[in-house]
Amino acid sequence: MIVEVDGEKFDIPDSRVGGGLTGRELKNVLKVNKPILYEVTDAGHALVADDEAVPLRPGQRFGAMERVVAGGRNVSRINGELKLLVAKYGQERVDWTPDQAWVLLHCFELPAGYNRTETNLLIAVPEQYGHGVPLRECYVDPSLRYSWDGKWVEIPHYFDAAGRFAPQSEARKQNWRYLCLHMVDWTSTSNFQTFLRAIYTFLSNPMYPWPTK
């Protein structure tokens, strides 16, 4: 029986066809060294599972491709980073939602110059976090003020007034205030603590002319 894989023809012995081939066996027969095998049909590409029997017929066309990753958070990576946060701050100060979409750090220490010594800090975890997507969204307590020229002022890039911008309105409804600080450079070793260091550095120098693009 002749079938095609990416335009190349293969002759599968009838003895192999009659015995019923699983997707894994078919990849071996067709000498496919890529992890994903699919059948080319009029309706699209039908994925061939490794452990399922594959109905074969003459002239059937297949294709193969490299492994891909669909959108979603890297759970194992996030779990590892959360363990680092717990080790540094203690279990009682670190919380997160079951879907790991939000991480809450209680009593984050503020640099000198503010009208309080600490704030709670809420970090939004992007949908594809752990696959190279940086952290870009955080929220802090309302009414933070910084001593500047003898006055208590609202710092730049901090949205602490009714009707001000927040990427997620639900956070504002729960009395969080948006701190607009986006990580740009993000490497394989960057993590939550990288973002927290950036936040602390920004808050240490809030009146510095930080770039906005």
Contacts in CASP RR format, 6 or more apart in sequence:
PFRMAT RR
TARGET T0000
AUTHOR 0000-0000-0000
METHOD contacts of the structure
MODEL  1
MIVEVDGEKFDIPDSRVGGGLTGRELKNVLKVNKPILYEVTDAGHALVAD
DEAVPLRPGQRFGAMERVVAGGRNVSRINGELKLLVAKYGQERVDWTPDQ
AWVLLHCFELPAGYNRTETNLLIAVPEQYGHGVPLRECYVDPSLRYSWDG
KWVEIPHYFDAAGRFAPQSEARKQNWRYLCLHMVDWTSTSNFQTFLRAIY
TFLSNPMYPWPTK
1 11 0 8 1.000
1 12 0 8 1.000
1 14 0 8 1.000
1 17 0 8 1.000
1 56 0 8 1.000
1 57 0 8 1.000
1 58 0 8 1.000
1 59 0 8 1.000
2 9 0 8 1.000
2 10 0 8 1.000
2 11 0 8 1.000
2 12 0 8 1.000
2 58 0 8 1.000
2 59 0 8 1.000
3 9 0 8 1.000
3 10 0 8 1.000
3 12 0 8 1.000
3 30 0 8 1.000
3 56 0 8 1.000
3 58 0 8 1.000
3 59 0 8 1.000
3 60 0 8 1.000
3 61 0 8 1.000
3 62 0 8 1.000
4 10 0 8 1.000
4 59 0 8 1.000
4 60 0 8 1.000
4 61 0 8 1.000
4 62 0 8 1.000
5 30 0 8 1.000
5 32 0 8 1.000
5 61 0 8 1.000
5 62 0 8 1.000
5 63 0 8 1.000
5 64 0 8 1.000
6 62 0 8 1.000
6 63 0 8 1.000
6 64 0 8 1.000
7 61 0 8 1.000
10 29 0 8 1.000
10 30 0 8 1.000
10 31 0 8 1.000
12 21 0 8 1.000
12 29 0 8 1.000
12 30 0 8 1.000
12 56 0 8 1.000
16 25 0 8 1.000
16 29 0 8 1.000
17 56 0 8 1.000
20 53 0 8 1.000
20 54 0 8 1.000
20 56 0 8 1.000
21 29 0 8 1.000
21 53 0 8 1.000
21 54 0 8 1.000
21 56 0 8 1.000
22 50 0 8 1.000
22 51 0 8 1.000
22 52 0 8 1.000
22 53 0 8 1.000
22 54 0 8 1.000
23 37 0 8 1.000
23 48 0 8 1.000
23 49 0 8 1.000
23 50 0 8 1.000
23 51 0 8 1.000
23 52 0 8 1.000
23 53 0 8 1.000
23 54 0 8 1.000
24 50 0 8 1.000
24 51 0 8 1.000
26 32 0 8 1.000
26 37 0 8 1.000
26 48 0 8 1.000
26 54 0 8 1.000
26 56 0 8 1.000
26 62 0 8 1.000
27 37 0 8 1.000
27 50 0 8 1.000
27 64 0 8 1.000
30 37 0 8 1.000
30 62 0 8 1.000
32 62 0 8 1.000
32 63 0 8 1.000
32 64 0 8 1.000
33 64 0 8 1.000
34 64 0 8 1.000
34 65 0 8 1.000
34 66 0 8 1.000
35 66 0 8 1.000
35 67 0 8 1.000
36 47 0 8 1.000
36 64 0 8 1.000
36 65 0 8 1.000
36 66 0 8 1.000
36 67 0 8 1.000
36 68 0 8 1.000
37 47 0 8 1.000
37 48 0 8 1.000
37 62 0 8 1.000
37 63 0 8 1.000
37 64 0 8 1.000
38 45 0 8 1.000
38 46 0 8 1.000
38 47 0 8 1.000
38 48 0 8 1.000
38 62 0 8 1.000
38 63 0 8 1.000
38 64 0 8 1.000
38 65 0 8 1.000
39 45 0 8 1.000
39 46 0 8 1.000
39 48 0 8 1.000
39 60 0 8 1.000
39 61 0 8 1.000
39 62 0 8 1.000
39 63 0 8 1.000
40 61 0 8 1.000
40 62 0 8 1.000
40 63 0 8 1.000
45 63 0 8 1.000
48 54 0 8 1.000
48 62 0 8 1.000
69 131 0 8 1.000
71 127 0 8 1.000
71 128 0 8 1.000
71 131 0 8 1.000
72 127 0 8 1.000
72 128 0 8 1.000
72 131 0 8 1.000
73 100 0 8 1.000
73 101 0 8 1.000
73 125 0 8 1.000
73 126 0 8 1.000
73 127 0 8 1.000
73 128 0 8 1.000
73 129 0 8 1.000
73 130 0 8 1.000
74 129 0 8 1.000
74 130 0 8 1.000
74 131 0 8 1.000
75 100 0 8 1.000
77 129 0 8 1.000
77 130 0 8 1.000
78 100 0 8 1.000
78 125 0 8 1.000
78 129 0 8 1.000
78 130 0 8 1.000
81 191 0 8 1.000
81 192 0 8 1.000
81 193 0 8 1.000
82 94 0 8 1.000
82 96 0 8 1.000
82 103 0 8 1.000
82 192 0 8 1.000
84 191 0 8 1.000
84 192 0 8 1.000
84 193 0 8 1.000
85 94 0 8 1.000
85 103 0 8 1.000
85 105 0 8 1.000
85 192 0 8 1.000
85 193 0 8 1.000
86 94 0 8 1.000
88 193 0 8 1.000
89 105 0 8 1.000
92 106 0 8 1.000
93 105 0 8 1.000
93 106 0 8 1.000
93 107 0 8 1.000
94 103 0 8 1.000
94 104 0 8 1.000
94 105 0 8 1.000
94 106 0 8 1.000
95 103 0 8 1.000
95 104 0 8 1.000
95 106 0 8 1.000
96 102 0 8 1.000
96 103 0 8 1.000
96 104 0 8 1.000
100 125 0 8 1.000
101 124 0 8 1.000
101 125 0 8 1.000
102 122 0 8 1.000
102 123 0 8 1.000
102 124 0 8 1.000
102 125 0 8 1.000
103 122 0 8 1.000
103 123 0 8 1.000
103 125 0 8 1.000
103 192 0 8 1.000
104 120 0 8 1.000
104 121 0 8 1.000
104 122 0 8 1.000
104 123 0 8 1.000
105 120 0 8 1.000
105 121 0 8 1.000
105 122 0 8 1.000
105 123 0 8 1.000
105 196 0 8 1.000
106 120 0 8 1.000
107 118 0 8 1.000
107 119 0 8 1.000
107 120 0 8 1.000
108 118 0 8 1.000
108 119 0 8 1.000
108 120 0 8 1.000
108 121 0 8 1.000
108 140 0 8 1.000
108 196 0 8 1.000
108 199 0 8 1.000
109 117 0 8 1.000
109 118 0 8 1.000
109 200 0 8 1.000
110 116 0 8 1.000
110 117 0 8 1.000
110 118 0 8 1.000
110 119 0 8 1.000
110 144 0 8 1.000
110 203 0 8 1.000
111 200 0 8 1.000
111 203 0 8 1.000
111 204 0 8 1.000
113 146 0 8 1.000
113 147 0 8 1.000
114 144 0 8 1.000
114 145 0 8 1.000
114 146 0 8 1.000
114 147 0 8 1.000
114 203 0 8 1.000
115 143 0 8 1.000
115 144 0 8 1.000
115 145 0 8 1.000
115 146 0 8 1.000
115 147 0 8 1.000
115 152 0 8 1.000
116 141 0 8 1.000
116 144 0 8 1.000
119 140 0 8 1.000
119 141 0 8 1.000
119 144 0 8 1.000
120 140 0 8 1.000
120 141 0 8 1.000
121 138 0 8 1.000
121 139 0 8 1.000
121 140 0 8 1.000
121 196 0 8 1.000
121 199 0 8 1.000
122 138 0 8 1.000
122 139 0 8 1.000
122 140 0 8 1.000
122 171 0 8 1.000
122 176 0 8 1.000
123 135 0 8 1.000
123 137 0 8 1.000
123 138 0 8 1.000
123 192 0 8 1.000
123 195 0 8 1.000
124 135 0 8 1.000
124 136 0 8 1.000
124 137 0 8 1.000
124 138 0 8 1.000
124 139 0 8 1.000
124 167 0 8 1.000
124 168 0 8 1.000
124 171 0 8 1.000
125 135 0 8 1.000
126 133 0 8 1.000
126 134 0 8 1.000
126 135 0 8 1.000
126 136 0 8 1.000
126 137 0 8 1.000
127 133 0 8 1.000
129 135 0 8 1.000
132 186 0 8 1.000
132 188 0 8 1.000
133 186 0 8 1.000
134 182 0 8 1.000
134 183 0 8 1.000
134 184 0 8 1.000
134 185 0 8 1.000
134 186 0 8 1.000
134 190 0 8 1.000
134 195 0 8 1.000
135 183 0 8 1.000
135 186 0 8 1.000
135 192 0 8 1.000
135 194 0 8 1.000
135 195 0 8 1.000
136 182 0 8 1.000
136 183 0 8 1.000
137 167 0 8 1.000
137 168 0 8 1.000
137 178 0 8 1.000
137 182 0 8 1.000
138 178 0 8 1.000
138 179 0 8 1.000
138 181 0 8 1.000
138 195 0 8 1.000
138 199 0 8 1.000
139 166 0 8 1.000
139 171 0 8 1.000
139 176 0 8 1.000
139 177 0 8 1.000
139 178 0 8 1.000
139 179 0 8 1.000
140 158 0 8 1.000
140 176 0 8 1.000
140 177 0 8 1.000
140 179 0 8 1.000
141 176 0 8 1.000
141 177 0 8 1.000
142 160 0 8 1.000
142 175 0 8 1.000
142 176 0 8 1.000
142 177 0 8 1.000
143 160 0 8 1.000
144 154 0 8 1.000
144 155 0 8 1.000
144 158 0 8 1.000
144 160 0 8 1.000
144 177 0 8 1.000
145 152 0 8 1.000
145 153 0 8 1.000
145 154 0 8 1.000
145 155 0 8 1.000
146 152 0 8 1.000
146 153 0 8 1.000
146 154 0 8 1.000
146 155 0 8 1.000
146 206 0 8 1.000
146 207 0 8 1.000
147 153 0 8 1.000
148 207 0 8 1.000
154 160 0 8 1.000
154 161 0 8 1.000
155 203 0 8 1.000
155 206 0 8 1.000
155 207 0 8 1.000
156 206 0 8 1.000
156 207 0 8 1.000
156 210 0 8 1.000
157 179 0 8 1.000
157 180 0 8 1.000
157 181 0 8 1.000
157 202 0 8 1.000
157 206 0 8 1.000
157 210 0 8 1.000
158 177 0 8 1.000
158 178 0 8 1.000
158 179 0 8 1.000
158 180 0 8 1.000
158 206 0 8 1.000
159 165 0 8 1.000
159 166 0 8 1.000
159 177 0 8 1.000
159 178 0 8 1.000
159 179 0 8 1.000
159 180 0 8 1.000
160 177 0 8 1.000
163 172 0 8 1.000
164 172 0 8 1.000
164 177 0 8 1.000
164 178 0 8 1.000
165 178 0 8 1.000
166 172 0 8 1.000
166 176 0 8 1.000
166 177 0 8 1.000
166 178 0 8 1.000
167 178 0 8 1.000
171 178 0 8 1.000
172 178 0 8 1.000
179 199 0 8 1.000
181 198 0 8 1.000
181 199 0 8 1.000
181 202 0 8 1.000
183 190 0 8 1.000
183 194 0 8 1.000
183 195 0 8 1.000
183 198 0 8 1.000
186 194 0 8 1.000
202 210 0 8 1.000
END
